[in-house]
Amino acid sequence: MIPLRNFKLKEIKDLINFPQGVEYLVTTEDTLNYPGRFCSFYRQNYFLTIVEHRKVKFKDKPEYLSLYQFDAPIEILPWFVDKFDFFLKPASQGGLPSGNIATDKELVGGYKYNRSRHGKQSILISGSYMFQGGFLDTWKTLANKYENGTL
């Protein structure tokens, strides 16, 4: 079991000078739907951090950088690929049987010990960004690196 309870996640407020112990991995841009909207991936020891960011400018106001941070245990990388493939495959190829909404394996509970905000986290990715825009390919590349021990 990875010791997650005592690890304190850092909030990323600056995309260039991020906190010590935060490792930058890669950035993708949603050029198909929202040019200028990015997802940057970071590693914080046993955690994956995704920061959604874009510049925002309102009339008569200075431009600012909008940041939203999503944190999850690093094991989410291969888990997400496995579950996503399971939900997309037809039952005849080992995917989710028609009419079911449950996964093929037992669920594992979790706790949010180390986040400063303990509310629900989500990240919205459009289908076109996921499939044609490179988000899923980036995720799969990171998952492969994690499983190979090179992340």
Protein Blocks (a to p, Z undefined) as FASTA:
>chain_A
ZZfklpccdddfbfklgcehiacfbdcddfklmghiacddddehjaccdddddddddehi
acddddddddddfklmmmmmmmmmmmmpcfknopacehiabdfbdcdddddfkbmblcdc
dddddfklmmmnommmmmmmmmmmmmnopZZ
